[in-house]
Amino acid sequence: MSDLKTQFEQATADSKTLATRPDNTVMLKLYALYKQATTGDVNTKRPGAMDFVGRAKWDAWDGLKGQTPDQAMQNYIDLVNSLKGQ
């Protein structure tokens, strides 16, 4: 397993034990980076207009289109570390 993958898995675990819950904007960014890192570019249809949460998540993920999984992993790690105060 690569060092980046190990750090990503640790950051994923750390994100669940943060001292305070991040605001919704940061939560969407974490979600989008996680999906981009684990799945790649968005591969589903955009949710309907009445699915506000699903649509916000889809839009955040779609905004990262073209970013490589390794870039997304590193950005996720950096974001979680900044939230932990490192």
C-alpha positions, 0 to 999 in steps of 0.5 A: 500500500502506498504511503499516500493511501495510508495517509488518506486512510488515516485522514479519513479516520481522523475526520470522524473524530475532529474536536468540532464538526466543520461547517456545511461548506467544509463538509461538502469539500470533504465529501467531494474530495473523498469521492474524487479520491475513491471513485474519480470523476462523477459517474451518476446523474445529477439529483432532482431539484427537490433533493437539495442535499444530494444536489449540493453533494453532487455539485461539489463532487462535479466541481473536482472533475479532472482532478486525479485521485492522488491529487484529491487524496493529498488535498483531503489529507491537507484539509483534515490536517488543517482542521486538526490544527496541524 
